[in-house]
Amino acid sequence: MTDFDNRLDAAARILGERLPELHARVDDAVKLRSSLIEEWASEGVRPSHTDLVVRAVAKVLRQHPLFNSEARE
């Protein structure tokens, strides 16, 4: 088991297993995906919603690298 797995298990024991709920408007992302599917159809590329989320997170992490960090005592 990795350190991450151990920390995840510990958090689940302490907090219980809860799934956070998040609501977001993704109308623009759906439109973008549709246009990219059309644009890239000849190349056989079909981006998923997950692809768009990963790209957005990558852009944010470049601008705010501390979001991709952890604090330890």
NORZIDA-V842613 format. One record per residue. N is the residue number from 0. D_FIRST is the distance of its C-alpha to the first C-alpha in Angstrom with 1 decimal. Layout:
N & D_FIRST
N & D_FIRST
//
This chain:
0 & 0.0
1 & 3.8
2 & 6.8
3 & 8.1
4 & 6.0
5 & 6.7
6 & 10.1
7 & 10.7
8 & 10.2
9 & 12.5
10 & 14.9
11 & 15.3
12 & 16.1
13 & 18.5
14 & 20.1
15 & 19.8
16 & 19.0
17 & 21.8
18 & 22.6
19 & 24.8
20 & 28.1
21 & 29.6
22 & 32.9
23 & 34.1
24 & 37.2
25 & 36.3
26 & 39.9
27 & 40.1
28 & 36.7
29 & 38.0
30 & 41.3
31 & 39.6
32 & 37.4
33 & 40.6
34 & 42.5
35 & 39.8
36 & 39.7
37 & 43.5
38 & 43.5
39 & 40.9
40 & 42.0
41 & 44.0
42 & 40.9
43 & 38.8
44 & 36.4
45 & 35.4
46 & 33.2
47 & 31.1
48 & 30.8
49 & 27.2
50 & 28.6
51 & 30.9
52 & 28.2
53 & 26.0
54 & 29.2
55 & 30.2
56 & 26.9
57 & 27.1
58 & 30.6
59 & 29.9
60 & 27.1
61 & 29.6
62 & 32.0
63 & 29.7
64 & 26.8
65 & 26.0
66 & 24.7
67 & 21.8
68 & 20.8
69 & 19.4
70 & 21.1
71 & 19.8
72 & 22.0
//
